[in-house]
Amino acid sequence: MAQKKKIQPQNLDHDHNHDHCCSGETSDFRTYLPALFSFVMLLLGITADYFDSFPFFKGWMRIVWYVIAYLPVGFPVVKQGWNSIKRGNFFTEFFLMSIATLGAFAIGEYPEGVAVMVFYAVGELFQEAAVKRAKGNIKALLDVRPNEALVFRDGNFIAVNPEMVQIGERIQVRVGEKVPLDGVLLSSKASLNTAAITGESKPQALQKDEEVYAGSINLDGVIEVRATKVFKDSSIARILEMVQHATARKSKTELFIRKFARIYTPIVVFLAIGLTFLPYFFVGEYVFGDWLYRALIFLVVSCPCALVISIPLGYFGGLGAASRNGILFKGASFLDAITNVNTVVMDKTGTVTKGVFKIKEVVVYAPMQENDFMKYLMAMERQSTHPIAKAIMEYKHKGEAYTATEVAEIAGKGLKGLVNGDSVWAGNKTLMVSNHIEVPQELEEIVESMVLVAIDGSFAGYVIIADELKQDAHEATQQLRKAGVPKIGMLSGDKDSITQKLAKELQLDWAKGGLLPEDKLKEVEQLKKDPDAKVAFVGDGINDAPVLAASDVGMAMGGLGSDVAIETADVVIQTDQPGKIAKAIKIGRSTRKIVWQNIALAFGVKALVLILGAGGLATMWEAVFADVGVALLAILNAIRLQRMEWK
């Protein structure tokens, strides 16, 4: 089950092993002691070297001093390099650092040999801290997982494991406690902190019968919730499972760099060997020590640490930033894919609309008043289970309700019955026409769903029922335009007239309604025939699953969305807000930008120092900067993703 899984460090960290001094899971001061000890010893040694007032610091004493400084940071790396060689893996960063630093000792460059390893250790410590920070937003989800649920059984609320709670059971949540399962609010109102689930920092005020997500924290008063899902299907369990799978999916850039490093590293080793010996045949005054020193610089600079560390870290930053904003990418590969999206296609119901029918307008013909008209209609619709009937029953009328008798349903048309002794028809235009009731011409121009009412053979009025737009639907399309998405469309199973009207209201480029699932699939496949088109489809229903799978990037609404849609999608918007579509694209683009900045930085600086080192114009100190310094800069650049705000 998802809740029993743990996010293991090896799944989240980069691929190369870290069994040396700097890879421990502890974060206390002891982790930093080896590097700190070696750094102090190095500073004291350099001070003694440059001041003649320490006559004893010569010969064997000097060598022993630097060896002692080297061992705390160097021995674990040399050991790891040796272990890698025994496993048949010669060309690792540990091997490169070991050869370079031991070679520096062999030619008497003791301070530089120690310095390379000290700064390498410091770089690894920074890297570990950065990876932990990047994982923070993801690991924090484990902390919001509820430990117990207070369930009403046998006349009392008893504490049980959330996994043992069944659908329909009543749960009590005290102030400061986490909601253990997804459900609906039974209490009259509630104030919840949903930041860990939705990414919204502002407390959410809920009313009775509204949906509550597992992992939300109750802020005000004891509340009761009726469970609507078992724990393994709850929002928090789904998040945990998807995040764990996401860390295992590498982007194409990551995979390329890892393959590149496996080829690149042995090449530079052989180039370093050539740099040591080949000048003997071409240089008049060949000095072995000088060319060996240049080769050692070449090895230090060529270490691919900055690339192998910073690229996965950049993607971790992107995944963490997205999850903090209520957007779940199922892998770094989808962070890459979404950056190329130039066509966004949205479903209508449940994606840009709430998927809930509401009364939009009540039109009553004199002499009847609206309140009486609605009491007639509600008396009839009380007998129906249709979603439109449910919307009508939410109307707040004044006075006592009317009662309907002899109510009969006329298939595909509506209802007929008696209310207060009057004959009442409530349904569509076909029902009116079949009973010879004249319908006003103005109704022909209305595209939304309507319930027409006639009393004692006379047309009394009508109610327009419409699916309500989500609050940020207009903003969603505006943000997509600002994000540079040139084509935005809509595919819906709803009536084409309703779909077209909504598309015009949202200023979409095109829309098609009245589509079956296979029709939607054909439309997206048609769009993809354009080789330049990169299509993202956003949906929420079971019928959207085939299109989500066929699109370049499938995005599902995670709150109201069906399990099938969520499983099929590449990206899940946990808050059901269409405004997060543009935010997901922006996060993907920012992640790619930072990753490529790091690649350019690493290659650029390394290439420069390699050329200078081969020409004898760079020392081991420049080599240290080209390796460890660039790695640190790349790490700091990647961390920026976690501090960015996407409007």
JOUR-V571157 format. One record per run of one state. SS is the DSSP state (@ for helix, = for strand, . for the rest). FROM is the first residue (numbers start at 1). TO is the last residue. If there is no record, write none. Layout:
# JOUR-V571157
((SS & FROM & TO) (SS & FROM & TO))
This chain:
# JOUR-V571157
((. & 1 & 1) (@ & 2 & 4) (. & 5 & 8) (@ & 9 & 12) (. & 13 & 20) (@ & 21 & 23) (. & 24 & 29) (@ & 30 & 50) (. & 51 & 58) (@ & 59 & 86) (. & 87 & 92) (@ & 93 & 106) (. & 107 & 109) (@ & 110 & 143) (. & 144 & 148) (= & 149 & 153) (. & 154 & 155) (= & 156 & 160) (. & 161 & 161) (@ & 162 & 164) (. & 165 & 169) (= & 170 & 173) (. & 174 & 177) (= & 178 & 178) (. & 179 & 182) (= & 183 & 185) (. & 186 & 188) (= & 189 & 193) (. & 194 & 194) (@ & 195 & 198) (. & 199 & 203) (= & 204 & 207) (. & 208 & 210) (= & 211 & 212) (. & 213 & 216) (= & 217 & 218) (. & 219 & 222) (= & 223 & 227) (. & 228 & 230) (@ & 231 & 233) (. & 234 & 234) (@ & 235 & 246) (. & 247 & 251) (@ & 252 & 281) (. & 282 & 287) (@ & 288 & 302) (. & 303 & 304) (@ & 305 & 324) (. & 325 & 326) (= & 327 & 329) (. & 330 & 331) (@ & 332 & 340) (. & 341 & 342) (= & 343 & 346) (. & 347 & 348) (= & 349 & 349) (. & 350 & 352) (= & 353 & 364) (. & 365 & 369) (@ & 370 & 381) (. & 382 & 386) (@ & 387 & 392) (. & 393 & 403) (= & 404 & 410) (. & 411 & 413) (= & 414 & 419) (. & 420 & 421) (= & 422 & 427) (. & 428 & 428) (@ & 429 & 434) (. & 435 & 440) (@ & 441 & 445) (. & 446 & 448) (= & 449 & 455) (. & 456 & 457) (= & 458 & 469) (. & 470 & 472) (@ & 473 & 482) (. & 483 & 486) (= & 487 & 491) (. & 492 & 495) (@ & 496 & 505) (. & 506 & 509) (= & 510 & 512) (. & 513 & 516) (@ & 517 & 528) (. & 529 & 534) (= & 535 & 539) (. & 540 & 541) (@ & 542 & 550) (. & 551 & 552) (= & 553 & 557) (. & 558 & 562) (@ & 563 & 568) (. & 569 & 570) (= & 571 & 573) (. & 574 & 579) (@ & 580 & 614) (. & 615 & 619) (@ & 620 & 642) (. & 643 & 647))
